[in-house]
Amino acid sequence: MANEKQEWCGWRMAAERALYGTDGFFRRTEGPGGTGGPAGHFRTSVHASPLYARAVAELLGRVDEALGRPAELALVDMGAGRGELLTGVLGLAPGLPHGLGARLRPYAVERAPRPTGLDGRIDWLDTPPSGLTGLLFANEWLDNVPVDVAETDADGVPRQVQVDIAAGDGTERLGAEVTGEDADWLARWWPLAGAEPGLRAEIGHSRDTAWAHAVRSLRAGLAVAVDYAHERATRPPFGTLTGFRDGREVRPVPDGSCDLTAHVAMDACAAAGPVDAAPALLTQRDALRALGLDARRPPLALASSDPAGYVRALSAAGEAAELTDPTGLGAFTWLLQPVGAACEGLRRL
């Protein structure tokens, strides 16, 4: 007998509900073991080391300098989680040059409720405010913007992958042929038509739109997206949709119990943004090195002259090494999109 509880829909709709619905994954206030929300399930660069916040603060200072040190400088954290990055940058505020700490206006953009005890200086919003001047930083935000999935059938025709949201186990089937805007996006950015059966793609135009909207919120400054990513020449043949629960990769099931994520077609996002100056793509390894992170071991002589200083420097070098590891976090892609001529040079950091 057929399962009477079957309810089929595309992955974009299923993930939207599972991640951001009333009891969605990103709206939960408790993570595993009583940890603070979704951060208990995965670890980003922000959680890996306070050096990441220090690098963002360095970039913020460069934006401030390029813009001529305005009376107010915004720092917009897209997909802010529980405000960890902004909290880290605000902790550095007293030492920021040219009185930037006093001029800084931090905004957290997140669809979850404001965390209890968050620094009162942080504005908590569900969409980015418009007309700002400063730095918009989106660390692992775009990979959680839901996308539909396509798969080629036995005739090489791309069809929408549907998931049974009633079954609770991630069961899939092939639905209708991909048409319209979805088909146009695939043809340009991730061609599947005529391919062998079973190849998959994540249809990224929803991310392109989200990124373009975020960039347009800036009147002047720099927009940065950091994420797992790929480009047209190196698309993964079977897609990247997956889940994370309790720090482990799991089968993607749209029931709110796990993170649902897929790597980002970052070249498509770059092309979608409003271009005042050409965007740039670089690895996190190169970006963080350009912002001053040094993974080299301190000189052994320091161990004799300043043992405590040597231990601190060695610890910092280890943290920097993790953030810049070319086989790990260092392989993330940074998309740099200047807004306005003043920040054009920042695409090269």
C-alpha positions in Angstrom: 0.0 0.0 0.0 1.3 3.5 -0.8 2.4 5.6 2.0 -0.5 7.9 2.7 1.7 10.4 4.5 3.9 11.2 1.5 4.3 14.9 0.7 6.7 15.8 -2.1 8.3 19.2 -2.8 11.5 20.6 -4.2 14.6 20.9 -2.0 14.4 24.7 -1.9 11.0 24.7 -0.3 11.8 21.8 2.0 15.1 23.4 3.2 13.4 26.7 3.7 10.9 25.2 6.1 13.5 22.9 7.8 16.0 25.6 8.4 13.9 28.7 9.0 10.4 27.6 9.8 8.7 28.0 13.2 10.8 25.2 14.7 13.5 25.3 12.1 17.1 24.4 12.7 18.4 28.0 12.8 15.6 29.2 15.1 16.5 26.8 17.9 18.1 28.4 20.9 19.6 25.2 22.3 22.2 23.0 20.5 23.6 19.6 21.6 24.7 19.4 25.2 23.1 22.7 26.0 25.3 24.7 23.7 24.0 27.9 22.1 21.9 26.9 19.1 23.1 25.6 15.8 26.8 26.4 16.5 26.8 23.2 18.6 26.4 21.2 15.4 29.2 22.7 13.3 32.4 24.8 13.6 33.1 27.8 11.4 36.3 29.9 11.1 34.7 32.3 13.6 34.6 29.6 16.2 38.0 28.2 15.3 40.0 31.2 16.5 39.6 34.8 17.7 42.2 35.5 15.0 39.4 35.4 12.4 37.7 38.4 14.1 41.1 40.1 14.2 41.4 39.7 10.5 37.9 41.1 9.9 38.8 44.0 12.1 41.9 44.6 10.0 39.8 44.5 6.9 37.3 46.9 8.5 40.2 49.3 9.2 41.2 49.2 5.5 37.6 49.9 4.4 37.5 52.9 6.9 40.7 54.3 5.4 39.5 53.9 1.9 36.3 55.7 2.7 38.1 58.6 4.3 37.1 57.7 7.9 33.4 58.5 7.9 31.6 59.7 11.0 29.9 56.3 11.2 31.1 53.0 9.7 28.8 50.0 9.5 29.8 46.4 10.0 27.0 44.1 8.7 27.3 40.4 9.6 25.1 38.4 7.3 24.0 35.1 8.8 25.3 36.2 12.2 24.5 33.1 14.1 24.6 34.1 17.7 26.7 37.2 17.1 30.0 35.6 17.7 31.9 37.5 15.0 30.5 40.9 15.9 31.2 40.2 19.6 34.8 39.4 18.7 35.3 42.5 16.6 33.7 44.7 19.3 36.2 43.2 21.8 38.9 44.7 19.7 37.2 48.0 19.3 39.2 50.0 21.8 42.4 49.3 19.9 41.1 50.1 16.4 43.0 53.0 14.8 41.7 56.5 14.3 38.9 56.2 16.8 37.1 53.6 14.6 35.8 51.8 17.7 33.7 54.8 18.6 32.4 55.3 15.1 31.6 51.6 14.5 27.9 50.6 14.0 27.5 46.8 14.1 24.5 45.1 12.6 23.7 41.4 12.9 21.4 40.0 10.1 19.8 36.7 11.2 16.4 35.1 11.0 16.7 33.6 14.5 15.7 35.5 17.6 18.2 37.8 19.2 20.3 35.9 21.7 20.0 36.7 25.4 22.8 38.8 26.7 24.1 40.0 23.3 26.1 43.3 23.4 23.5 46.1 23.3 25.5 48.0 20.7 24.6 45.3 18.1 21.4 46.0 16.1 19.6 42.7 15.4 17.7 42.5 12.1 16.2 39.9 9.8 17.2 41.8 6.6 20.2 44.1 5.9 19.4 47.8 6.3 19.9 50.0 3.3 22.1 53.0 2.5 25.0 52.0 4.8 28.6 52.8 4.4 31.1 50.2 5.5 31.8 46.5 5.4 29.2 43.7 4.8 30.6 40.4 5.7 28.8 37.1 5.0 30.7 34.1 6.5 29.1 30.8 5.6 25.7 32.5 4.8 25.2 31.7 1.2 25.5 28.0 1.6 22.4 28.1 3.8 20.3 30.0 1.3 18.1 27.1 0.1 18.4 25.9 -3.5 16.5 23.4 -5.7 18.4 20.4 -7.0 18.3 19.0 -10.5 19.3 15.5 -11.7 19.5 14.1 -15.2 17.1 11.2 -16.0 17.7 8.2 -18.2 17.4 10.4 -21.3 19.8 13.1 -20.0 16.9 15.5 -19.3 17.4 17.6 -16.1 14.5 17.1 -13.7 13.8 18.6 -10.3 14.7 16.4 -7.4 11.8 16.2 -5.0 12.0 15.1 -1.4 9.3 13.5 0.8 8.9 15.9 3.7 6.5 13.7 5.5 8.6 10.5 5.5 11.3 12.1 7.7 14.2 10.2 6.1 15.2 12.2 3.0 13.5 10.0 0.5 13.8 11.5 -3.0 12.3 11.1 -6.5 12.6 12.9 -9.8 9.8 15.4 -10.6 9.1 17.6 -13.6 11.6 18.7 -16.2 13.5 21.8 -15.2 12.3 24.8 -17.1 12.2 28.6 -17.1 14.5 30.6 -14.8 16.0 27.3 -13.4 16.8 26.0 -16.8 18.3 29.3 -17.9 20.6 29.3 -14.8 21.7 25.7 -15.4 22.5 26.4 -19.0 24.7 29.3 -18.1 26.3 28.1 -14.9 26.0 24.3 -14.5 25.1 22.6 -17.8 23.4 19.3 -17.4 21.3 18.9 -20.6 22.3 15.8 -22.5 24.6 14.6 -19.7 24.7 11.0 -18.6 22.0 9.9 -16.2 22.3 10.6 -12.5 24.4 13.8 -12.6 23.2 16.5 -10.2 23.4 20.2 -9.8 22.2 22.8 -7.2 20.3 25.6 -9.0 21.9 28.7 -7.5 19.8 31.7 -8.8 18.2 32.1 -5.3 21.7 32.7 -3.9 22.6 35.1 -6.8 19.5 37.1 -5.9 20.2 37.1 -2.2 23.8 38.2 -2.7 22.8 41.0 -5.1 20.2 42.3 -2.6 22.8 42.2 0.2 25.4 44.1 -1.9 22.8 46.8 -2.8 22.3 47.5 0.9 25.7 49.3 0.8 25.9 52.9 -0.5 29.7 52.6 -0.4 32.2 50.1 1.0 33.0 46.4 0.5 30.9 43.3 0.5 32.6 40.0 1.2 31.1 36.5 1.0 33.1 33.5 2.4 32.0 30.0 1.8 32.5 26.5 0.5 32.5 27.2 -3.2 33.2 26.0 -6.8 33.4 27.6 -10.2 32.0 26.5 -13.6 35.0 24.5 -14.7 35.1 22.4 -11.5 31.5 21.8 -10.6 31.1 18.6 -8.6 29.3 16.0 -10.8 26.9 14.8 -8.2 26.3 18.1 -6.3 27.2 18.8 -2.7 23.9 18.9 -0.7 24.5 17.4 2.7 23.6 17.7 6.4 25.5 18.3 9.6 24.4 17.2 13.1 26.5 17.1 16.3 29.6 18.0 14.3 29.2 15.1 11.9 28.2 15.0 8.2 24.9 13.2 7.9 22.3 12.4 5.2 20.3 15.6 4.4 16.9 15.2 5.9 14.6 18.3 5.9 13.1 17.8 9.4 14.8 20.6 11.3 17.1 18.3 13.1 20.3 19.1 11.1 21.9 21.8 9.1 21.3 21.6 5.4 24.0 23.0 3.2 25.4 23.0 -0.3 28.5 24.6 -1.7 28.1 27.9 -3.5 28.5 28.6 -7.2 30.5 31.7 -6.3 31.3 32.8 -9.8 27.5 33.1 -10.5 27.1 35.2 -7.4 30.0 37.4 -8.4 28.3 38.0 -11.8 24.9 38.8 -10.1 26.2 41.5 -7.8 25.8 45.2 -8.9 29.3 46.0 -10.2 30.8 49.4 -9.4 34.2 47.7 -9.7 35.1 44.2 -10.8 34.7 41.6 -8.1 37.5 39.3 -7.1 37.7 35.6 -6.0 40.5 34.3 -3.8 41.1 31.6 -1.3 40.8 32.2 2.4 44.5 31.2 2.7 45.5 34.1 0.5 43.0 36.5 2.0 44.0 35.9 5.6 47.7 36.1 4.8 47.1 39.5 3.1 45.3 40.6 6.3 48.3 39.7 8.5 47.7 36.2 9.8 51.1 34.5 10.2 51.2 30.7 10.7 55.0 30.6 11.0 56.4 29.2 14.3 57.9 31.8 16.6 61.8 31.7 16.9 63.0 29.2 19.4 65.1 32.0 21.0 61.9 33.5 22.3 61.3 30.4 24.4 64.3 31.3 26.5 63.9 35.1 26.7 60.1 35.1 27.1 58.6 31.6 27.7 55.1 32.8 28.2 55.3 35.0 25.1 56.6 32.0 23.2 53.7 29.8 24.2 51.2 32.5 23.2 52.9 33.0 19.9 53.0 29.3 19.2 49.3 29.0 20.0 48.5 31.8 17.7 50.6 30.2 14.9 48.7 27.0 15.3 45.3 28.8 15.1 46.5 30.7 12.0 47.6 27.5 10.4 44.2 26.0 10.9 42.5 29.0 9.4 44.8 29.0 6.4 45.1 25.2 5.8 44.8 24.7 2.0 43.1 21.3 2.6 40.6 22.8 5.2 39.4 26.2 6.1 42.0 27.9 4.0 40.4 26.4 0.8 37.2 28.5 1.4 36.5 31.1 -1.3 36.3 34.8 -0.6 34.3 36.9 -3.0 35.3 40.6 -2.7 32.8 43.1 -4.2 33.7 46.8 -3.9 30.8 49.3 -3.9 31.9 52.7 -5.1 35.2 53.8 -6.6 36.8 54.5 -3.2 37.0 50.8 -2.3 38.0 49.5 -5.7 41.6 48.8 -4.5 40.4 46.5 -1.8 39.5 43.8 -4.2 43.3 43.0 -4.0 43.5 43.4 -0.2 
